Amino acid sequence: MDTIGLLCFGLEWESKRIRKSPVVRNGRWKVAVTGPGPIDVERVVPALIKGQNIRFLFSCGFAAGLNPELGPCTVICEGIDPGLLMKMNSVGARLGKIVSVSQPLYTLEAKRTLRESTGADAADMESQWLREVCEAEGITFGIVRVILDDARMSVLPILFDCIGENGNVRLAELVRWLVLHPIAWPRFLGFAVKAYRARAVLSNVLVKLIDDLR
């Protein structure tokens, strides 16, 4: 079966659930992990689409919430194919504005400042640069992101610092930090629970959105 689209994630962990879905396992859609941030996108994606008849590319994964009205596990879409707009609401997603940043947003102040300057609902670290690649190649682009840390939630810096350029978590580094900072365990565990829930929600929405695309 011909591959028609790519689902691009910044982190390997974000992509694990969708990889098990029929739309990926049958080869119609492929999953790519770019690594976090613009440098990795510009290095990885052109090689993935070269010589392939890719019609769609979606930027997927977690997003930081900026709009205080949107809670964790809210799925936001931007720039998606017009044919998906009617379907979007029925599968539990909503339209929104997503802005890309080159550095993680650890603090509430950083989120509030970005919200005030852009009016965006959420932020990620890859979509802007994925969009530029797609525009250059004539590929239909869309963003499907799930809010993990909402506008009222700050994030432990180690959760970003332990991510490698290839999008994999350096688990030993994370565990070592947590051993040295036991007071952070409850906060980390709460974040982990939200991450598992958000990943499941995103995977379910993605499968329903792309299943009918041809």
MDTraj code that builds the backbone (N, CA, C; nanometers):
import mdtraj as md
import numpy as np

residues = "MET ASP THR ILE GLY LEU LEU CYS PHE GLY LEU GLU TRP GLU SER LYS ARG ILE ARG LYS SER PRO VAL VAL ARG ASN GLY ARG TRP LYS VAL ALA VAL THR GLY PRO GLY PRO ILE ASP VAL GLU ARG VAL VAL PRO ALA LEU ILE LYS GLY GLN ASN ILE ARG PHE LEU PHE SER CYS GLY PHE ALA ALA GLY LEU ASN PRO GLU LEU GLY PRO CYS THR VAL ILE CYS GLU GLY ILE ASP PRO GLY LEU LEU MET LYS MET ASN SER VAL GLY ALA ARG LEU GLY LYS ILE VAL SER VAL SER GLN PRO LEU TYR THR LEU GLU ALA LYS ARG THR LEU ARG GLU SER THR GLY ALA ASP ALA ALA ASP MET GLU SER GLN TRP LEU ARG GLU VAL CYS GLU ALA GLU GLY ILE THR PHE GLY ILE VAL ARG VAL ILE LEU ASP ASP ALA ARG MET SER VAL LEU PRO ILE LEU PHE ASP CYS ILE GLY GLU ASN GLY ASN VAL ARG LEU ALA GLU LEU VAL ARG TRP LEU VAL LEU HIS PRO ILE ALA TRP PRO ARG PHE LEU GLY PHE ALA VAL LYS ALA TYR ARG ALA ARG ALA VAL LEU SER ASN VAL LEU VAL LYS LEU ILE ASP ASP LEU ARG".split()
xyz = np.array([
    [0.0846, -0.1200, 0.0000],
    [0.0000, 0.0000, 0.0000],
    [0.0883, 0.1251, 0.0000],
    [0.0519, 0.2205, -0.0855],
    [0.1312, 0.3426, -0.0956],
    [0.1162, 0.4283, 0.0296],
    [0.2254, 0.4898, 0.0692],
    [0.2236, 0.5830, 0.1817],
    [0.1761, 0.7192, 0.1336],
    [0.0736, 0.7742, 0.2002],
    [0.0209, 0.9041, 0.1581],
    [0.0603, 1.0168, 0.2531],
    [0.1035, 0.9839, 0.3742],
    [0.1309, 1.0918, 0.4677],
    [0.2313, 1.0570, 0.5754],
    [0.2839, 1.1625, 0.6370],
    [0.3779, 1.1511, 0.7478],
    [0.3181, 1.2159, 0.8725],
    [0.3320, 1.1484, 0.9839],
    [0.2988, 1.2049, 1.1137],
    [0.4304, 1.2331, 1.1839],
    [0.4628, 1.3597, 1.2001],
    [0.5932, 1.3983, 1.2551],
    [0.5810, 1.4378, 1.4020],
    [0.6612, 1.3740, 1.4843],
    [0.6655, 1.4007, 1.6275],
    [0.8042, 1.4508, 1.6649],
    [0.8095, 1.5369, 1.7641],
    [0.9389, 1.5830, 1.8116],
    [1.0090, 1.4798, 1.8976],
    [0.9303, 1.4003, 1.9717],
    [0.9855, 1.3037, 2.0663],
    [0.9409, 1.1622, 2.0323],
    [1.0295, 1.0677, 2.0504],
    [0.9977, 0.9272, 2.0262],
    [0.8824, 0.8812, 2.1147],
    [0.8848, 0.9203, 2.2419],
    [0.7820, 0.8744, 2.3355],
    [0.6425, 0.9197, 2.2926],
    [0.6316, 1.0376, 2.2356],
    [0.5017, 1.0882, 2.1909],
    [0.4401, 0.9981, 2.0844],
    [0.5236, 0.9328, 2.0054],
    [0.4768, 0.8597, 1.8870],
    [0.4451, 0.7131, 1.9127],
    [0.4767, 0.6612, 2.0301],
    [0.4708, 0.5159, 2.0504],
    [0.3308, 0.4582, 2.0365],
    [0.2301, 0.5278, 2.0838],
    [0.0942, 0.4726, 2.0787],
    [0.0395, 0.4710, 1.9363],
    [0.0590, 0.5776, 1.8608],
    [0.0048, 0.5841, 1.7251],
    [0.0710, 0.4814, 1.6343],
    [0.1926, 0.4413, 1.6652],
    [0.2619, 0.3419, 1.5827],
    [0.1887, 0.2083, 1.5794],
    [0.1084, 0.1808, 1.6816],
    [0.0365, 0.0540, 1.6897],
    [-0.0966, 0.0561, 1.6152],
    [-0.1361, 0.1707, 1.5630],
    [-0.2666, 0.1833, 1.4984],
    [-0.2646, 0.1231, 1.3581],
    [-0.3801, 0.0753, 1.3084],
    [-0.3867, 0.0153, 1.1746],
    [-0.3439, 0.1100, 1.0632],
    [-0.3738, 0.2393, 1.0747],
    [-0.3405, 0.3321, 0.9663],
    [-0.1904, 0.3490, 0.9499],
    [-0.1157, 0.3196, 1.0546],
    [0.0309, 0.3231, 1.0458],
    [0.0862, 0.1853, 1.0113],
    [0.0325, 0.0835, 1.0717],
    [0.0840, -0.0516, 1.0497],
    [0.0595, -0.1007, 0.9075],
    [-0.0463, -0.0499, 0.8415],
    [-0.0706, -0.0927, 0.7030],
    [0.0106, -0.0132, 0.6014],
    [0.0880, 0.0840, 0.6477],
    [0.1792, 0.1554, 0.5592],
    [0.1240, 0.2805, 0.4944],
    [-0.0061, 0.3095, 0.5129],
    [-0.0634, 0.4289, 0.4499],
    [-0.0036, 0.5563, 0.5096],
    [0.0231, 0.5535, 0.6363],
    [0.0870, 0.6658, 0.7050],
    [0.2139, 0.6177, 0.7735],
    [0.3151, 0.7006, 0.7710],
    [0.4391, 0.6692, 0.8402],
    [0.4613, 0.7684, 0.9537],
    [0.5301, 0.7222, 1.0556],
    [0.5635, 0.8059, 1.1704],
    [0.7105, 0.8437, 1.1630],
    [0.7381, 0.9712, 1.1828],
    [0.8763, 1.0199, 1.1832],
    [0.9013, 1.0976, 1.3116],
    [1.0184, 1.0789, 1.3685],
    [1.0595, 1.1541, 1.4875],
    [1.1716, 1.2482, 1.4465],
    [1.1457, 1.3761, 1.4583],
    [1.2417, 1.4761, 1.4103],
    [1.3422, 1.5172, 1.5168],
    [1.3086, 1.4919, 1.6440],
    [1.3840, 1.5548, 1.7514],
    [1.3245, 1.6927, 1.7775],
    [1.3477, 1.7484, 1.8957],
    [1.2858, 1.8764, 1.9310],
    [1.3574, 1.9957, 1.8698],
    [1.2786, 2.0914, 1.8227],
    [1.3373, 2.2176, 1.7781],
    [1.3671, 2.2263, 1.6298],
    [1.3984, 2.3471, 1.5825],
    [1.4139, 2.3741, 1.4386],
    [1.5334, 2.3065, 1.3738],
    [1.6432, 2.2953, 1.4431],
    [1.7632, 2.2388, 1.3815],
    [1.7392, 2.0953, 1.3387],
    [1.6731, 2.0188, 1.4239],
    [1.6490, 1.8789, 1.3925],
    [1.5490, 1.8634, 1.2788],
    [1.4458, 1.9470, 1.2764],
    [1.3472, 1.9409, 1.1683],
    [1.4137, 1.9642, 1.0339],
    [1.4944, 2.0678, 1.0246],
    [1.5586, 2.1025, 0.8976],
    [1.6594, 1.9968, 0.8535],
    [1.7094, 1.9206, 0.9474],
    [1.8066, 1.8154, 0.9150],
    [1.7386, 1.6852, 0.8748],
    [1.6287, 1.6522, 0.9403],
    [1.5695, 1.5197, 0.9261],
    [1.4630, 1.5114, 0.8174],
    [1.3706, 1.6082, 0.8128],
    [1.2510, 1.5942, 0.7308],
    [1.2782, 1.5890, 0.5806],
    [1.3619, 1.6753, 0.5235],
    [1.3852, 1.6660, 0.3785],
    [1.4289, 1.5265, 0.3338],
    [1.5079, 1.4592, 0.4147],
    [1.5517, 1.3238, 0.3796],
    [1.4356, 1.2249, 0.3836],
    [1.3382, 1.2489, 0.4698],
    [1.2244, 1.1587, 0.4817],
    [1.1303, 1.1665, 0.3624],
    [1.1163, 1.2846, 0.3052],
    [1.0199, 1.3011, 0.1961],
    [1.0833, 1.2898, 0.0581],
    [1.2144, 1.2881, 0.0513],
    [1.2827, 1.2809, -0.0776],
    [1.2468, 1.1513, -0.1504],
    [1.1979, 1.1652, -0.2730],
    [1.1639, 1.0494, -0.3542],
    [1.0346, 0.9807, -0.3150],
    [0.9615, 1.0368, -0.2185],
    [0.8356, 0.9780, -0.1734],
    [0.7178, 1.0600, -0.2261],
    [0.6080, 0.9927, -0.2528],
    [0.4875, 1.0613, -0.2988],
    [0.4012, 1.0988, -0.1783],
    [0.4566, 1.1838, -0.0932],
    [0.3874, 1.2236, 0.0294],
    [0.2905, 1.3374, -0.0013],
    [0.1635, 1.3173, 0.0324],
    [0.0608, 1.4193, 0.0082],
    [0.0309, 1.5030, 0.1322],
    [0.0431, 1.4414, 0.2491],
    [0.0085, 1.5093, 0.3738],
    [0.1226, 1.4960, 0.4741],
    [0.1429, 1.6000, 0.5519],
    [0.2357, 1.5932, 0.6643],
    [0.1725, 1.6666, 0.7812],
    [0.1562, 1.5962, 0.8914],
    [0.0985, 1.6557, 1.0113],
    [0.2042, 1.6672, 1.1205],
    [0.2082, 1.7825, 1.1823],
    [0.2931, 1.8046, 1.2992],
    [0.2144, 1.7626, 1.4226],
    [0.2646, 1.6627, 1.4931],
    [0.1895, 1.6021, 1.6030],
    [0.2714, 1.6014, 1.7318],
    [0.2031, 1.5776, 1.8424],
    [0.2724, 1.5655, 1.9700],
    [0.2134, 1.6575, 2.0756],
    [0.2921, 1.6807, 2.1792],
    [0.2468, 1.7640, 2.2898],
    [0.2632, 1.9120, 2.2572],
    [0.1846, 1.9924, 2.3272],
    [0.1965, 2.1380, 2.3178],
    [0.1823, 2.1963, 2.4575],
    [0.2422, 2.3117, 2.4767],
    [0.2253, 2.3858, 2.6018],
    [0.1031, 2.4759, 2.5888],
    [0.0143, 2.4689, 2.6844],
    [-0.1049, 2.5515, 2.6789],
    [-0.0758, 2.6970, 2.7121],
    [-0.1329, 2.7878, 2.6337],
    [-0.1198, 2.9314, 2.6588],
    [-0.2537, 2.9946, 2.6938],
    [-0.3603, 2.9414, 2.6373],
    [-0.4948, 2.9915, 2.6630],
    [-0.5456, 2.9301, 2.7937],
    [-0.5698, 3.0110, 2.8963],
    [-0.6105, 2.9561, 3.0263],
    [-0.7447, 2.8845, 3.0239],
    [-0.8210, 2.9004, 2.9165],
    [-0.9497, 2.8329, 2.9072],
    [-0.9369, 2.6886, 2.8600],
    [-0.8178, 2.6503, 2.8140],
    [-0.7975, 2.5153, 2.7604],
    [-0.7185, 2.4308, 2.8598],
    [-0.7744, 2.3173, 2.8967],
    [-0.7094, 2.2313, 2.9941],
    [-0.6245, 2.1236, 2.9302],
    [-0.5569, 2.0435, 3.0122],
    [-0.4782, 1.9316, 2.9605],
    [-0.5652, 1.8354, 2.8794],
    [-0.5053, 1.7728, 2.7815],
    [-0.5706, 1.6757, 2.6929],
    [-0.6635, 1.7397, 2.5902],
    [-0.6622, 1.8727, 2.5789],
    [-0.7349, 1.9389, 2.4706],
    [-0.6547, 1.9250, 2.3417],
    [-0.7187, 1.8738, 2.2371],
    [-0.6517, 1.8583, 2.1079],
    [-0.6827, 1.9796, 2.0206],
    [-0.5781, 2.0440, 1.9725],
    [-0.5909, 2.1646, 1.8907],
    [-0.5381, 2.1372, 1.7509],
    [-0.6131, 2.1820, 1.6510],
    [-0.5719, 2.1680, 1.5115],
    [-0.5557, 2.3059, 1.4483],
    [-0.4621, 2.3142, 1.3575],
    [-0.4431, 2.4373, 1.2806],
    [-0.3983, 2.4002, 1.1400],
    [-0.4529, 2.4711, 1.0405],
    [-0.4095, 2.4537, 0.9025],
    [-0.4403, 2.3190, 0.8424],
    [-0.5359, 2.2458, 0.9006],
    [-0.5627, 2.1122, 0.8499],
    [-0.6418, 2.1175, 0.7203],
    [-0.6403, 2.0061, 0.6475],
    [-0.7094, 1.9948, 0.5200],
    [-0.8562, 2.0342, 0.5369],
    [-0.9109, 2.1162, 0.4448],
    [-1.0509, 2.1583, 0.4568],
    [-1.1480, 2.0417, 0.4703],
    [-1.1128, 1.9297, 0.4103],
    [-1.1999, 1.8132, 0.4189],
    [-1.2116, 1.7562, 0.5593],
    [-1.1212, 1.7972, 0.6479],
    [-1.1234, 1.7464, 0.7847],
    [-1.1979, 1.8371, 0.8812],
    [-1.2325, 1.9572, 0.8375],
    [-1.2931, 2.0531, 0.9294],
    [-1.4254, 2.0025, 0.9856],
    [-1.5079, 1.9426, 0.8996],
    [-1.6368, 1.8914, 0.9450],
    [-1.6182, 1.7778, 1.0456],
    [-1.5123, 1.7013, 1.0261],
    [-1.4883, 1.5838, 1.1096],
    [-1.4241, 1.6197, 1.2429],
    [-1.3576, 1.7318, 1.2462],
    [-1.2747, 1.7669, 1.3606],
    [-1.3532, 1.7715, 1.4916],
    [-1.4645, 1.8424, 1.4921],
    [-1.5418, 1.8560, 1.6149],
    [-1.5950, 1.7221, 1.6638],
    [-1.6333, 1.6359, 1.5705],
    [-1.6926, 1.5083, 1.6088],
    [-1.5922, 1.4128, 1.6716],
    [-1.4639, 1.4347, 1.6481],
    [-1.3625, 1.3450, 1.7051],
    [-1.2959, 1.4051, 1.8290],
    [-1.3449, 1.5193, 1.8731],
    [-1.2949, 1.5757, 1.9977],
    [-1.1810, 1.6740, 1.9842],
    [-1.1653, 1.7337, 1.8659],
    [-1.0597, 1.8337, 1.8454],
    [-1.1228, 1.9698, 1.8195],
    [-1.0415, 2.0745, 1.8254],
    [-1.0914, 2.2090, 1.8005],
    [-0.9855, 2.2890, 1.7266],
    [-1.0312, 2.3885, 1.6513],
    [-0.9379, 2.4785, 1.5847],
    [-0.8743, 2.5722, 1.6869],
    [-0.7508, 2.6085, 1.6615],
    [-0.6823, 2.7016, 1.7494],
    [-0.5569, 2.7545, 1.6839],
    [-0.4958, 2.8511, 1.7470],
    [-0.3711, 2.9085, 1.6966],
    [-0.2540, 2.8511, 1.7753],
    [-0.1571, 2.7960, 1.7019],
    [-0.0393, 2.7360, 1.7636],
    [0.0845, 2.8086, 1.7142],
    [0.1663, 2.8525, 1.8063],
    [0.2894, 2.9232, 1.7728],
    [0.4081, 2.8335, 1.8074],
    [0.5145, 2.8446, 1.7292],
    [0.6344, 2.7641, 1.7542],
    [0.7421, 2.8476, 1.8225],
    [0.8102, 2.7851, 1.9167],
    [0.9188, 2.8503, 1.9898],
    [1.0439, 2.7639, 1.9800],
    [1.1581, 2.8261, 1.9971],
    [1.2839, 2.7523, 1.9856],
    [1.3363, 2.7032, 2.1199],
    [1.2734, 2.7490, 2.2292],
    [1.3143, 2.7077, 2.3630],
    [1.1907, 2.6648, 2.4429],
    [1.2051, 2.5665, 2.5314],
    [1.0912, 2.5223, 2.6122],
    [1.0363, 2.6345, 2.7004],
    [0.9080, 2.6236, 2.7321],
    [0.8418, 2.7192, 2.8205],
    [0.8270, 2.6548, 2.9581],
    [0.9178, 2.6863, 3.0475],
    [0.9164, 2.6258, 3.1803],
    [0.8175, 2.6916, 3.2747],
    [0.8024, 2.8225, 3.2634],
    [0.7361, 2.8998, 3.3686],
    [0.6012, 2.9553, 3.3245],
    [0.5190, 2.9866, 3.4233],
    [0.3901, 3.0491, 3.3956],
    [0.4094, 3.1864, 3.3326],
    [0.5110, 3.2579, 3.3774],
    [0.5377, 3.3910, 3.3227],
    [0.5712, 3.3835, 3.1743],
    [0.6514, 3.2854, 3.1349],
    [0.6873, 3.2703, 2.9939],
    [0.5641, 3.2401, 2.9096],
    [0.4757, 3.1571, 2.9615],
    [0.3532, 3.1248, 2.8885],
    [0.2630, 3.2475, 2.8775],
    [0.2488, 3.3198, 2.9865],
    [0.1631, 3.4383, 2.9878],
    [0.2160, 3.5448, 2.8915],
    [0.3460, 3.5648, 2.8903],
    [0.4061, 3.6638, 2.8007],
    [0.3844, 3.6264, 2.6548],
    [0.4019, 3.4994, 2.6219],
    [0.3832, 3.4547, 2.4838],
    [0.2373, 3.4659, 2.4422],
    [0.1474, 3.4349, 2.5319],
    [0.0044, 3.4485, 2.5040],
    [-0.0303, 3.5947, 2.4740],
    [0.0227, 3.6864, 2.5534],
    [-0.0078, 3.8282, 2.5355],
    [0.0495, 3.8827, 2.4055],
    [0.1649, 3.8331, 2.3644],
    [0.2304, 3.8869, 2.2443],
    [0.1816, 3.8231, 2.1151],
    [0.1238, 3.7035, 2.1226],
    [0.0837, 3.6326, 1.9999],
    [-0.0648, 3.6015, 1.9917],
    [-0.1327, 3.5955, 2.1047],
    [-0.2721, 3.5538, 2.1057],
    [-0.2904, 3.4057, 2.0791],
    [-0.1821, 3.3297, 2.0829],
    [-0.1882, 3.1871, 2.0513],
    [-0.2520, 3.1077, 2.1653],
    [-0.3099, 2.9937, 2.1286],
    [-0.3710, 2.9046, 2.2270],
    [-0.2713, 2.8058, 2.2860],
    [-0.1669, 2.7748, 2.2082],
    [-0.0690, 2.6756, 2.2527],
    [0.0622, 2.6976, 2.1782],
    [0.1674, 2.6322, 2.2275],
    [0.2995, 2.6466, 2.1654],
    [0.3656, 2.5103, 2.1517],
    [0.4406, 2.4942, 2.0420],
    [0.5230, 2.3749, 2.0250],
    [0.6617, 2.4174, 1.9784],
    [0.7455, 2.3194, 1.9414],
    [0.8831, 2.3515, 1.9041],
    [0.9205, 2.3028, 1.7643],
    [0.8212, 2.2607, 1.6847],
    [0.8545, 2.2064, 1.5529],
    [0.7689, 2.2570, 1.4372],
    [0.6444, 2.2949, 1.4620],
    [0.5487, 2.3135, 1.3526],
    [0.5880, 2.4205, 1.2518],
    [0.6396, 2.5323, 1.2992],
    [0.6758, 2.6407, 1.2069],
    [0.7745, 2.5927, 1.1016],
    [0.8713, 2.5153, 1.1430],
    [0.9761, 2.4711, 1.0509],
    [0.9291, 2.3550, 0.9636],
    [0.8399, 2.2727, 1.0165],
    [0.7779, 2.1698, 0.9335],
    [0.6925, 2.2340, 0.8249],
    [0.6198, 2.3393, 0.8620],
    [0.5373, 2.4102, 0.7641],
    [0.6222, 2.4645, 0.6495],
    [0.7369, 2.5210, 0.6823],
    [0.8241, 2.5772, 0.5786],
    [0.8733, 2.4696, 0.4824],
    [0.9065, 2.3531, 0.5340],
    [0.9490, 2.2423, 0.4482],
    [0.8353, 2.2001, 0.3559],
    [0.7143, 2.1898, 0.4105],
    [0.5993, 2.1467, 0.3306],
    [0.5649, 2.2481, 0.2222],
    [0.5713, 2.3755, 0.2544],
    [0.5427, 2.4784, 0.1540],
    [0.6422, 2.4714, 0.0392],
    [0.7673, 2.4441, 0.0709],
    [0.8698, 2.4341, -0.0334],
    [0.8495, 2.3115, -0.1211],
    [0.7898, 2.2059, -0.0638],
    [0.7736, 2.0804, -0.1369],
    [0.6324, 2.0610, -0.1920],
    [0.5414, 2.1538, -0.1641],
    [0.4042, 2.1411, -0.2126],
    [0.3247, 2.0319, -0.1427],
    [0.3521, 2.0095, -0.0158],
    [0.2842, 1.9061, 0.0624],
    [0.1798, 1.9715, 0.1527],
    [0.0597, 1.9134, 0.1583],
    [-0.0446, 1.9648, 0.2456],
    [-0.0035, 1.9470, 0.3913],
    [-0.0064, 2.0570, 0.4656],
    [0.0441, 2.0567, 0.6033],
    [-0.0679, 2.0844, 0.7025],
    [-0.0579, 2.0232, 0.8188],
    [-0.1517, 2.0514, 0.9261],
    [-0.0883, 2.0256, 1.0613],
    [-0.1454, 2.0840, 1.1642],
    [-0.0977, 2.0645, 1.3012],
    [-0.2083, 1.9980, 1.3819],
    [-0.1735, 1.8907, 1.4512],
    [-0.2655, 1.8247, 1.5438],
    [-0.1876, 1.8010, 1.6727],
    [-0.2136, 1.8832, 1.7709],
    [-0.1366, 1.8798, 1.8958],
    [-0.2299, 1.8669, 2.0161],
    [-0.1792, 1.8059, 2.1210],
    [-0.2553, 1.7924, 2.2450],
    [-0.1840, 1.8702, 2.3558],
    [-0.2615, 1.9454, 2.4317],
    [-0.2037, 2.0207, 2.5429],
    [-0.1656, 1.9246, 2.6552],
    [-0.0419, 1.9315, 2.6960],
    [0.0061, 1.8525, 2.8097],
    [0.0086, 1.9393, 2.9350],
    [0.0930, 2.0384, 2.9366],
    [0.0990, 2.1331, 3.0487],
    [0.0190, 2.2569, 3.0112],
    [-0.0897, 2.2810, 3.0816],
    [-0.1763, 2.3928, 3.0445],
    [-0.1174, 2.5256, 3.0924],
    [-0.1915, 2.6329, 3.0690],
    [-0.1400, 2.7674, 3.0973],
    [-0.1155, 2.7911, 3.2455],
    [-0.1742, 2.7078, 3.3307],
    [-0.1594, 2.7254, 3.4755],
    [-0.0538, 2.6319, 3.5354],
    [0.0211, 2.5644, 3.4498],
    [0.1155, 2.4629, 3.4973],
    [0.2576, 2.4940, 3.4522],
    [0.3485, 2.5076, 3.5473],
    [0.4904, 2.5185, 3.5146],
    [0.5480, 2.3774, 3.5013],
    [0.6681, 2.3674, 3.4448],
    [0.7263, 2.2364, 3.4150],
    [0.8675, 2.2281, 3.4727],
    [0.9005, 2.1129, 3.5290],
    [1.0366, 2.0908, 3.5780],
    [1.1347, 2.0975, 3.4612],
    [1.2356, 2.1813, 3.4662],
    [1.3312, 2.1929, 3.3550],
    [1.3971, 2.0612, 3.3164],
    [1.4165, 1.9702, 3.4124],
    [1.4830, 1.8434, 3.3812],
    [1.4048, 1.7636, 3.2778],
    [1.2736, 1.7834, 3.2713],
    [1.1921, 1.7080, 3.1767],
    [1.2249, 1.7448, 3.0329],
    [1.2798, 1.8621, 3.0109],
    [1.3281, 1.9002, 2.8784],
    [1.4780, 1.8740, 2.8647],
    [1.5499, 1.8971, 2.9729],
    [1.6958, 1.8851, 2.9668],
    [1.7417, 1.7424, 2.9387],
    [1.6597, 1.6427, 2.9734],
    [1.7004, 1.5036, 2.9547],
    [1.6613, 1.4479, 2.8179],
    [1.6119, 1.5331, 2.7285],
    [1.5738, 1.4887, 2.5942],
    [1.6904, 1.5091, 2.4986],
    [1.7267, 1.4034, 2.4272],
    [1.8371, 1.4110, 2.3330],
    [1.7949, 1.4675, 2.1991],
    [1.8915, 1.4946, 2.1128],
    [1.8638, 1.5524, 1.9815],
    [1.7801, 1.4602, 1.8937],
    [1.7863, 1.3296, 1.9190],
    [1.7101, 1.2348, 1.8385],
    [1.5678, 1.2154, 1.8887],
    [1.5292, 1.2891, 1.9909],
    [1.3931, 1.2797, 2.0427],
    [1.3729, 1.1721, 2.1473],
    [1.4787, 1.1054, 2.1894],
    [1.4691, 1.0038, 2.2941],
    [1.5013, 1.0639, 2.4306],
    [1.4365, 1.0091, 2.5328],
    [1.4608, 1.0544, 2.6697],
    [1.5828, 0.9816, 2.7256],
    [1.6748, 1.0582, 2.7812],
    [1.7906, 0.9982, 2.8485],
    [1.7454, 0.9579, 2.9892],
    [1.6926, 0.8372, 2.9985],
    [1.6246, 0.7930, 3.1197],
    [1.7169, 0.7904, 3.2408],
    [1.8401, 0.7451, 3.2217],
    [1.9333, 0.7383, 3.3349],
    [1.9578, 0.8767, 3.3939],
    [1.9673, 0.9758, 3.3074],
    [1.9882, 1.1131, 3.3542],
    [1.8686, 1.1626, 3.4334],
    [1.7477, 1.1308, 3.3849],
    [1.6261, 1.1721, 3.4542],
    [1.6162, 1.1059, 3.5915],
    [1.6400, 0.9755, 3.5962],
    [1.6311, 0.9029, 3.7232],
    [1.7353, 0.9541, 3.8224],
    [1.8547, 0.9783, 3.7744],
    [1.9610, 1.0287, 3.8616],
    [1.9212, 1.1629, 3.9230],
    [1.8618, 1.2497, 3.8426],
    [1.8191, 1.3809, 3.8931],
    [1.7099, 1.3641, 3.9984],
    [1.6150, 1.2740, 3.9728],
    [1.5056, 1.2536, 4.0674],
    [1.5553, 1.1945, 4.1992],
    [1.6557, 1.1086, 4.1931],
    [1.7145, 1.0537, 4.3157],
    [1.7769, 1.1656, 4.3995],
    [1.8376, 1.2611, 4.3318],
    [1.9021, 1.3726, 4.4016],
    [1.8025, 1.4789, 4.4470],
    [1.6815, 1.4753, 4.3916],
    [1.5795, 1.5755, 4.4257],
    [1.4480, 1.5039, 4.4588],
    [1.4442, 1.4269, 4.5667],
    [1.3244, 1.3474, 4.5984],
    [1.1987, 1.4311, 4.6191],
    [1.2148, 1.5565, 4.6559],
    [1.0976, 1.6420, 4.6751],
    [1.0207, 1.6626, 4.5453],
    [1.0863, 1.6383, 4.4314],
    [1.0228, 1.6596, 4.3011],
    [0.9429, 1.5392, 4.2532],
    [0.9512, 1.4253, 4.3235],
    [0.8834, 1.3040, 4.2772],
    [0.7325, 1.3218, 4.2588],
    [0.6588, 1.3765, 4.3563],
    [0.5141, 1.3919, 4.3357],
    [0.4809, 1.4757, 4.2120],
    [0.5554, 1.5810, 4.1925],
    [0.5314, 1.6674, 4.0762],
    [0.5621, 1.5929, 3.9464],
    [0.6713, 1.5166, 3.9472],
    [0.7069, 1.4386, 3.8290],
    [0.6010, 1.3331, 3.7985],
    [0.5549, 1.2615, 3.9005],
    [0.4558, 1.1566, 3.8786],
    [0.3243, 1.2145, 3.8260],
    [0.2852, 1.3304, 3.8779],
    [0.1653, 1.3951, 3.8266],
    [0.1792, 1.4312, 3.6802],
    [0.2966, 1.4798, 3.6432],
    [0.3238, 1.5137, 3.5037],
    [0.3202, 1.3883, 3.4168],
    [0.3775, 1.2793, 3.4664],
    [0.3814, 1.1551, 3.3895],
    [0.2411, 1.1014, 3.3632],
    [0.1544, 1.1073, 3.4631],
    [0.0165, 1.0614, 3.4450],
    [-0.0528, 1.1438, 3.3369],
    [-0.0345, 1.2746, 3.3413],
    [-0.0943, 1.3615, 3.2397],
    [-0.0387, 1.3299, 3.1016],
    [0.0908, 1.2982, 3.0947],
    [0.1533, 1.2684, 2.9657],
    [0.0945, 1.1420, 2.9041],
    [0.0742, 1.0386, 2.9834],
    [0.0148, 0.9152, 2.9317],
    [-0.1273, 0.9400, 2.8825],
    [-0.2038, 1.0155, 2.9586],
    [-0.3415, 1.0453, 2.9180],
    [-0.3439, 1.1278, 2.7901],
    [-0.2595, 1.2293, 2.7842],
    [-0.2574, 1.3163, 2.6664],
    [-0.2155, 1.2389, 2.5423],
    [-0.1181, 1.1512, 2.5558],
    [-0.0738, 1.0719, 2.4411],
    [-0.1857, 0.9828, 2.3896],
    [-0.2609, 0.9216, 2.4797],
    [-0.3715, 0.8358, 2.4389],
    [-0.4799, 0.9155, 2.3672],
    [-0.5124, 1.0315, 2.4214],
    [-0.6146, 1.1165, 2.3587],
    [-0.5712, 1.1581, 2.2187],
    [-0.4475, 1.2016, 2.2042],
    [-0.3978, 1.2450, 2.0737],
    [-0.4006, 1.1311, 1.9734],
    [-0.3577, 1.0138, 2.0133],
    [-0.3562, 0.8996, 1.9221],
    [-0.4966, 0.8667, 1.8731],
    [-0.5932, 0.8659, 1.9638],
    [-0.7308, 0.8349, 1.9254],
    [-0.7860, 0.9370, 1.8275],
    [-0.7592, 1.0641, 1.8521],
    [-0.8073, 1.1691, 1.7626],
    [-0.7406, 1.1594, 1.6260],
    [-0.6105, 1.1370, 1.6245],
    [-0.5377, 1.1269, 1.4978],
    [-0.5917, 1.0144, 1.4109],
    [-0.6130, 0.8986, 1.4703],
    [-0.6626, 0.7838, 1.3935],
    [-0.7959, 0.8170, 1.3283],
    [-0.8852, 0.8789, 1.4034],
    [-1.0165, 0.9134, 1.3494],
    [-1.0070, 1.0207, 1.2416],
    [-0.9149, 1.1147, 1.2574],
    [-0.9013, 1.2230, 1.1598],
    [-0.8477, 1.1750, 1.0260],
    [-0.7458, 1.0902, 1.0292],
    [-0.6742, 1.0575, 0.9052],
    [-0.7224, 0.9308, 0.8377],
    [-0.8096, 0.8559, 0.9037],
    [-0.8488, 0.7250, 0.8509],
    [-0.9095, 0.7329, 0.7116],
    [-0.9842, 0.8405, 0.6835],
    [-1.0538, 0.8517, 0.5549],
    [-0.9755, 0.9283, 0.4487],
    [-0.8615, 0.9842, 0.4840],
    [-0.7855, 1.0629, 0.3864],
    [-0.7280, 0.9733, 0.2777],
    [-0.7378, 1.0214, 0.1559],
    [-0.6867, 0.9449, 0.0409],
    [-0.5959, 1.0343, -0.0425],
])
top = md.Topology()
chain = top.add_chain()
for i, resn in enumerate(residues, 1):
    res = top.add_residue(resn, chain, resSeq=i)
    for name in ("N", "CA", "C"):
        top.add_atom(name, md.element.get_by_symbol(name[0]), res)
traj = md.Trajectory(xyz[None], top)
